[in-house]
Structure formats: structure tokens, C-alpha cells
Amino acid sequence: MNRLGDPSSVTAFGVAVDMGASHIRFVLANERSEVLGEIRDRVMAHGGPDGIVSQIREGIERLLAPVRDREGFRGIAIGVPSAVDPKTGRIVDANNVPGCRDVDLGLAIEKYFDAPVYLDNDANMAALGERWRGVARGIDNLVFVALGTGVGAGLILNGRICRGRTGAAGEIFRMNLEWPRWQEEFPDTGYFERYVSGMGLAMEGHQALPHGNGTRPVGPADDRDARFVFEAMERGDAAAETLIDRCFTMLGVGVANLISVLDPEMIVFNGGLVRGAPEKMLAKIDRVVRRIHPNPPPIKTSSLGDRAQIWGAVYTLLHPEEQAVIRAVEMAPGP
């Protein structure tokens, strides 16, 4: 644990959980939005939903261990890489986390700790964090695009998170930019994510870049990691530059479509793929979007880095009066 305060003296506090495809982060924060402790674990690759529940429960227990007086415990906010059904609070399908489909994670954690659990899509959480602490402070109409292993969006419309009918609002990975391909299969993903994501760019790189010249990942590296493509581009590899340029061009068209539908005040990008070549990405998106829209909104990269989702979860814990913004799972009935 990285202690940044004295948990024993906290009067009101909560736990924020950032559940990713490869790591889970746990943060203890107080009513002054001060981070008092932090733990990061690798996601267990086995054990299914029961294993995920156990890992989150154990991480929270470790984080809370130094807190002797838990009278001010406000609850737990968890961001998950999946749509969350707004009617049931269940995870729909975290396809990057093995076995995490149709899981009532919130209820399982809530029953164990006997405390409110706030569960939402990680991009929604990150959008809240960016609006609270990042470049989108005070923006009421915001599109936050999470561009990492996959691609998704958190939508804030008129100051409220937009979840849609099934919680899938913002699941832009399914967007299709080529109508003749509407009948093709994209297992566990969609057209957009197949090309505009770390996973998609890595797949293209494995196929297009030659063997034996240092552009391919070595050893047990994640096959979904696209860093080797950016490294090849930096060395002057023309094929790598073409792949990245196509990825960012398609991203620009997708952003233009979002602007046409939502007319937001700002677009904010964050995620591992953004950090590969942020200036090149923004320049290409700006060129594409301005070709389609005469008056586009500001398009920026996040100022919070990989902590946007955590700040969104902390915001949720510290503003219980805004429960309409993020759904609290109902307390489980007693035995």
C-alpha cells in the first residue's frame, strides 16, 4: 500500500476500484478527496466470476485493514470494462475479463461488506472523473473516448451520464464505417474495435510487419499490445506508419459521426493507444473532423492519464446526493 495519509483519523471515506483487463486498482479516499492508500493487483486469469469477486473482496479488505473506526464508510464504487444493465445492476459482458459475463458483482460485494456499492462502466466513470478533475471541468455535454486494448465511450449529456436502454450507450466498438460489410462476423468485438483499438492495431501489425527486424513482440508479450507498431513507426517503418495513419483516420470518421449525433461541447481521449503518438493522433482527427464538420468542438487528450476512472469513482462516493447520475445497487435483504 502506498499511504498518503492517516486512515485511522478518517471521518468519511470510501473505496474506489478500477477493474481493467489486466490489473485491478483499489484506492482509499476521504471526504476531502485525498487518496489515503492504494493497491494494484494483476487480474487473475482463471477462477471465473467467483475468482473476480474474491479478488476484489480481498483487495478491499487489505486496503481497509488500517482503518480502525469504520463509522464513516460510505461504500464502494467500481468501474468495470463492460456495460452495466441499468435495471438489474449486473455486468453484461466484460469480454476482456475471462468469465465475467452476466455477473451480479455489485450485489456480491455489497452483501459481504454490508455497504452501498456503485457499479458502472469504466468509460462512464472516467468521463465523470474528467469532468470533475480533468480538462473537461464543468462541461455538461461531453464524449470521453477510452482508446486502449479496446475502444468505448462515456457520454455525459446535459450534465448526466447517458446509459441508454440496456446500459450500452457509448459502446462504440460496434460502429461500422463500411456499410457493405454489415453481414460480416466480428466475434467478441465489432467493426470499429477491429481496426481502431490497441488490439486491432496489434493484429494488423502482426500481419503486415515483417519478421526478424525488431518490430514483432518477443516472448510472452500480450498479443493485443500495439506498442511494437508505434516503435516501428519511430524507426521509419513505412508499413507501420500506414497502419497507424489508417487507424487514426478511421477514428476521426468515427468521432465525426459522434459529433453529428450528439453535438457535444468537447471530445476527450484517453488510454494506452493515445499515448503512442498523441500529437499525430490529434492532428489526423482534427483534419478528418474539420473536413466533415465546419464547426467541431474542442478535441483534447485527458489530463488525468490512467487515474481518470479512479477520480470518477471517488466523485461518485463523495456525492451520494447525485445517485441519479450513477445507479446504486439496492441493498441485499437480510437473511
C-alpha positions as CSV (number, residue, x, y, z in Angstrom):
1,M,0.0,0.0,0.0
2,N,1.1,3.5,-0.8
3,R,-0.1,5.5,2.2
4,L,-0.6,9.2,1.6
5,G,-2.4,10.0,4.9
6,D,-3.5,8.5,8.2
7,P,-6.5,6.2,7.6
8,S,-7.2,5.9,11.3
9,S,-8.2,9.6,11.5
10,V,-10.6,9.5,8.6
11,T,-14.2,10.6,9.3
12,A,-15.8,9.9,6.0
13,F,-14.2,7.7,3.3
14,G,-14.8,5.1,0.6
15,V,-13.1,2.7,-1.7
16,A,-12.8,3.2,-5.5
17,V,-12.0,0.2,-7.7
18,D,-10.7,0.4,-11.2
19,M,-11.2,-3.0,-12.8
20,G,-9.2,-3.4,-16.0
21,A,-8.5,-6.3,-18.4
22,S,-5.0,-6.9,-16.8
23,H,-4.9,-5.0,-13.5
24,I,-7.3,-4.0,-10.7
25,R,-6.6,-0.9,-8.7
26,F,-8.0,-0.1,-5.3
27,V,-7.9,3.4,-3.8
28,L,-9.0,4.6,-0.3
29,A,-10.1,8.2,-0.3
30,N,-11.6,10.5,2.3
31,E,-14.2,13.3,2.2
32,R,-11.6,15.8,1.1
33,S,-10.9,13.7,-2.0
34,E,-7.4,12.9,-0.5
35,V,-6.0,9.5,-1.5
36,L,-5.0,7.7,1.7
37,G,-4.0,4.3,0.3
38,E,-3.6,2.4,-3.0
39,I,-3.2,-1.2,-4.1
40,R,-2.7,-2.6,-7.6
41,D,-3.1,-6.3,-8.4
42,R,-2.9,-8.3,-11.6
43,V,-6.3,-9.7,-12.7
44,M,-6.4,-13.5,-12.1
45,A,-6.6,-15.3,-15.5
46,H,-8.6,-18.1,-14.0
47,G,-11.4,-18.7,-11.5
48,G,-14.2,-17.2,-13.5
49,P,-16.7,-14.7,-11.9
50,D,-16.2,-16.2,-8.4
51,G,-12.5,-15.6,-8.7
52,I,-13.0,-12.0,-9.7
53,V,-15.4,-11.4,-6.8
54,S,-12.9,-13.0,-4.3
55,Q,-10.0,-10.9,-5.7
56,I,-12.0,-7.6,-5.4
57,R,-13.2,-8.5,-1.9
58,E,-9.7,-9.4,-0.7
59,G,-8.2,-6.2,-2.2
60,I,-10.8,-4.1,-0.4
61,E,-10.1,-5.9,2.9
62,R,-6.4,-5.2,2.6
63,L,-7.0,-1.6,1.8
64,L,-9.3,-1.1,4.8
65,A,-7.1,-3.1,7.2
66,P,-5.5,0.1,8.7
67,V,-8.9,1.8,9.3
68,R,-9.9,1.1,12.9
69,D,-13.1,3.1,13.0
70,R,-15.3,2.4,10.0
71,E,-18.3,4.5,11.1
72,G,-17.7,6.9,8.2
73,F,-17.5,4.2,5.5
74,R,-19.7,5.5,2.6
75,G,-19.3,2.5,0.3
76,I,-17.5,1.2,-2.7
77,A,-17.5,2.4,-6.3
78,I,-16.4,0.0,-9.1
79,G,-15.7,0.8,-12.7
80,V,-15.9,-2.3,-14.9
81,P,-14.9,-2.9,-18.6
82,S,-18.5,-3.7,-19.6
83,A,-21.9,-2.2,-20.0
84,V,-23.9,-2.4,-16.7
85,D,-27.6,-3.2,-17.0
86,P,-29.4,-0.1,-15.5
87,K,-32.3,-2.2,-14.4
88,T,-30.5,-5.1,-12.7
89,G,-27.0,-3.7,-11.9
90,R,-25.5,-6.8,-13.5
91,I,-22.3,-6.7,-15.6
92,V,-23.4,-7.5,-19.2
93,D,-20.2,-8.8,-20.7
94,A,-16.7,-7.8,-19.8
95,N,-15.2,-9.7,-22.8
96,N,-11.6,-8.8,-21.8
97,V,-12.0,-10.4,-18.3
98,P,-12.4,-14.3,-18.5
99,G,-15.8,-15.5,-17.4
100,C,-17.1,-12.0,-16.4
101,R,-20.5,-12.1,-18.2
102,D,-24.0,-11.6,-16.7
103,V,-22.4,-11.3,-13.2
104,D,-24.0,-9.5,-10.2
105,L,-20.7,-8.3,-9.0
106,G,-22.2,-5.3,-7.1
107,L,-24.6,-7.5,-5.1
108,A,-21.9,-10.0,-4.2
109,I,-19.6,-7.2,-2.9
110,E,-22.4,-5.4,-1.2
111,K,-23.6,-8.5,0.8
112,Y,-20.1,-9.1,2.0
113,F,-19.3,-5.6,3.3
114,D,-22.9,-4.6,4.1
115,A,-22.3,-1.2,2.4
116,P,-23.6,0.5,-0.7
117,V,-21.9,-0.5,-4.0
118,Y,-21.9,1.8,-7.0
119,L,-21.2,-0.1,-10.2
120,D,-20.8,1.5,-13.7
121,N,-18.9,1.1,-17.0
122,D,-15.3,2.2,-16.7
123,A,-15.6,4.8,-19.5
124,N,-18.6,6.4,-17.7
125,M,-16.6,6.6,-14.5
126,A,-13.7,8.1,-16.4
127,A,-16.0,10.7,-18.0
128,L,-17.1,11.7,-14.5
129,G,-13.5,12.0,-13.4
130,E,-12.5,14.1,-16.4
131,R,-15.5,16.4,-15.8
132,W,-14.6,16.7,-12.1
133,R,-10.8,16.9,-12.2
134,G,-9.6,17.0,-15.8
135,V,-9.7,19.1,-19.0
136,A,-13.5,18.9,-19.1
137,R,-14.2,20.6,-15.8
138,G,-17.8,21.9,-15.8
139,I,-18.6,20.6,-19.3
140,D,-22.2,19.4,-19.4
141,N,-22.1,17.7,-22.8
142,L,-19.0,15.5,-23.1
143,V,-17.8,12.5,-25.1
144,F,-15.0,10.7,-23.3
145,V,-13.3,8.1,-25.6
146,A,-11.3,5.3,-23.9
147,L,-8.8,4.1,-26.5
148,G,-6.8,1.2,-25.2
149,T,-6.9,-2.5,-25.7
150,G,-10.5,-1.9,-26.9
151,V,-12.5,1.2,-27.6
152,G,-15.5,2.6,-25.8
153,A,-17.0,5.9,-24.8
154,G,-18.5,7.6,-21.7
155,L,-21.3,10.0,-22.6
156,I,-22.3,13.0,-20.4
157,L,-25.4,14.7,-21.8
158,N,-26.9,17.7,-20.1
159,G,-24.8,17.0,-17.0
160,R,-25.9,13.4,-16.7
161,I,-24.3,10.1,-17.6
162,C,-26.2,8.6,-20.6
163,R,-26.6,4.8,-20.3
164,G,-29.4,4.0,-22.7
165,R,-31.9,1.2,-22.6
166,T,-29.5,-1.6,-21.7
167,G,-26.6,0.3,-20.3
168,A,-24.8,0.0,-23.7
169,A,-24.8,3.7,-24.7
170,G,-21.2,4.6,-25.6
171,E,-20.3,1.0,-26.7
172,I,-18.9,2.5,-29.9
173,F,-16.8,-0.6,-30.6
174,R,-19.7,-1.9,-32.6
175,M,-19.8,1.1,-35.0
176,N,-19.4,0.2,-38.7
177,L,-17.9,2.6,-41.2
178,E,-18.3,0.4,-44.3
179,W,-22.0,-0.5,-44.9
180,P,-21.2,-3.3,-47.4
181,R,-19.6,-5.3,-44.5
182,W,-22.8,-5.2,-42.4
183,Q,-23.2,-9.0,-42.6
184,E,-19.6,-9.9,-41.6
185,E,-18.8,-11.5,-38.3
186,F,-16.7,-9.8,-35.7
187,P,-16.6,-12.3,-32.8
188,D,-16.4,-10.7,-29.3
189,T,-15.8,-7.2,-30.8
190,G,-17.2,-5.1,-33.6
191,Y,-16.0,-3.5,-36.8
192,F,-14.7,-0.3,-35.1
193,E,-12.7,-2.1,-32.5
194,R,-11.3,-4.5,-35.1
195,Y,-9.4,-1.6,-36.6
196,V,-9.5,1.3,-34.0
197,S,-8.0,-0.1,-30.8
198,G,-4.8,-1.5,-29.4
199,M,-6.0,-5.0,-30.1
200,G,-6.9,-4.2,-33.7
201,L,-3.7,-2.3,-34.5
202,A,-1.6,-5.1,-33.0
203,M,-3.5,-7.6,-35.1
204,E,-2.8,-5.6,-38.2
205,G,0.8,-5.2,-37.2
206,H,1.4,-8.9,-36.7
207,Q,0.1,-9.5,-40.2
208,A,1.7,-6.6,-42.0
209,L,5.1,-6.0,-40.4
210,P,8.0,-8.4,-41.4
211,H,9.6,-10.9,-39.1
212,G,13.1,-10.6,-37.7
213,N,13.6,-6.8,-37.8
214,G,12.7,-6.0,-34.2
215,T,9.1,-4.9,-35.0
216,R,7.5,-8.0,-33.6
217,P,7.0,-8.5,-29.8
218,V,9.3,-11.0,-28.2
219,G,8.5,-13.6,-25.5
220,P,5.2,-13.8,-23.6
221,A,4.0,-10.2,-24.5
222,D,0.3,-9.5,-24.8
223,D,-0.7,-10.1,-28.4
224,R,-3.1,-7.2,-28.0
225,D,-0.3,-4.7,-27.2
226,A,0.3,-2.3,-30.2
227,R,3.4,-0.7,-28.8
228,F,5.6,-2.5,-31.3
229,V,3.8,-0.9,-34.2
230,F,4.5,2.6,-32.8
231,E,8.1,1.7,-32.1
232,A,8.4,0.5,-35.7
233,M,7.0,3.8,-37.0
234,E,9.5,5.7,-34.9
235,R,12.3,3.7,-36.6
236,G,10.9,4.8,-40.0
237,D,8.9,1.7,-41.0
238,A,6.6,2.9,-43.7
239,A,4.2,-0.1,-43.3
240,A,3.8,0.8,-39.6
241,E,3.1,4.4,-40.4
242,T,0.5,3.4,-42.9
243,L,-1.3,1.3,-40.3
244,I,-1.3,4.0,-37.7
245,D,-2.4,6.6,-40.1
246,R,-5.4,4.4,-41.2
247,C,-6.3,3.7,-37.6
248,F,-6.4,7.5,-36.7
249,T,-8.2,8.3,-39.9
250,M,-11.0,5.8,-39.1
251,L,-11.0,7.2,-35.6
252,G,-11.6,10.7,-37.0
253,V,-14.5,9.5,-39.1
254,G,-16.0,7.8,-36.0
255,V,-15.6,11.0,-34.0
256,A,-17.3,13.0,-36.8
257,N,-20.2,10.6,-36.6
258,L,-20.5,11.0,-32.8
259,I,-20.5,14.8,-33.3
260,S,-23.2,14.5,-35.8
261,V,-25.4,12.6,-33.4
262,L,-24.6,14.2,-30.0
263,D,-23.2,17.7,-30.8
264,P,-21.0,17.7,-27.6
265,E,-19.1,20.6,-26.2
266,M,-15.9,18.6,-26.0
267,I,-14.3,15.3,-27.0
268,V,-11.7,13.9,-24.7
269,F,-9.4,11.0,-25.5
270,N,-7.6,8.7,-23.0
271,G,-6.0,5.3,-23.0
272,G,-2.8,3.4,-23.9
273,L,-3.2,3.9,-27.6
274,V,-3.5,7.6,-27.2
275,R,-0.1,7.7,-25.5
276,G,1.5,6.0,-28.5
277,A,1.5,9.2,-30.7
278,P,-0.8,11.8,-29.2
279,E,0.2,14.7,-31.5
280,K,-0.1,12.6,-34.6
281,M,-3.5,11.3,-33.5
282,L,-4.9,14.7,-32.7
283,A,-3.6,16.2,-35.9
284,K,-5.2,13.5,-38.0
285,I,-8.5,13.5,-36.1
286,D,-8.7,17.3,-36.4
287,R,-8.1,17.2,-40.2
288,V,-10.7,14.5,-40.7
289,V,-13.3,16.0,-38.5
290,R,-12.9,19.5,-39.9
291,R,-13.4,18.1,-43.4
292,I,-16.8,16.8,-42.3
293,H,-17.9,19.4,-39.8
294,P,-17.4,23.2,-40.3
295,N,-17.6,23.9,-36.6
296,P,-16.4,21.0,-34.5
297,P,-16.0,21.1,-30.7
298,P,-12.6,21.1,-29.0
299,I,-10.9,17.7,-29.2
300,K,-8.3,17.1,-26.4
301,T,-6.4,14.4,-24.6
302,S,-7.0,13.7,-20.9
303,S,-5.0,15.5,-18.3
304,L,-5.6,12.7,-15.7
305,G,-3.9,9.8,-17.5
306,D,-4.7,6.4,-16.1
307,R,-6.4,7.9,-13.0
308,A,-9.5,9.3,-14.7
309,Q,-11.6,6.3,-13.8
310,I,-10.4,6.3,-10.2
311,W,-11.3,10.0,-9.8
312,G,-14.7,9.3,-11.3
313,A,-15.3,6.5,-8.8
314,V,-14.1,8.8,-5.9
315,Y,-16.5,11.5,-7.2
316,T,-19.3,9.0,-7.0
317,L,-18.5,8.1,-3.4
318,L,-18.3,11.8,-2.3
319,H,-21.5,12.9,-4.0
320,P,-24.2,10.5,-2.8
321,E,-26.8,13.1,-3.4
322,E,-26.2,12.6,-7.1
323,Q,-27.2,8.9,-7.1
324,A,-29.3,9.6,-10.2
325,V,-26.1,10.1,-12.1
326,I,-24.9,6.6,-11.2
327,R,-27.1,3.7,-10.2
328,A,-26.5,2.3,-6.7
329,V,-27.2,-1.4,-6.4
330,E,-30.0,-2.0,-4.0
331,M,-29.0,-3.3,-0.6
332,A,-29.5,-7.0,-0.3
333,P,-32.2,-8.2,2.1
334,G,-31.2,-9.7,5.3
335,P,-31.4,-13.4,6.0
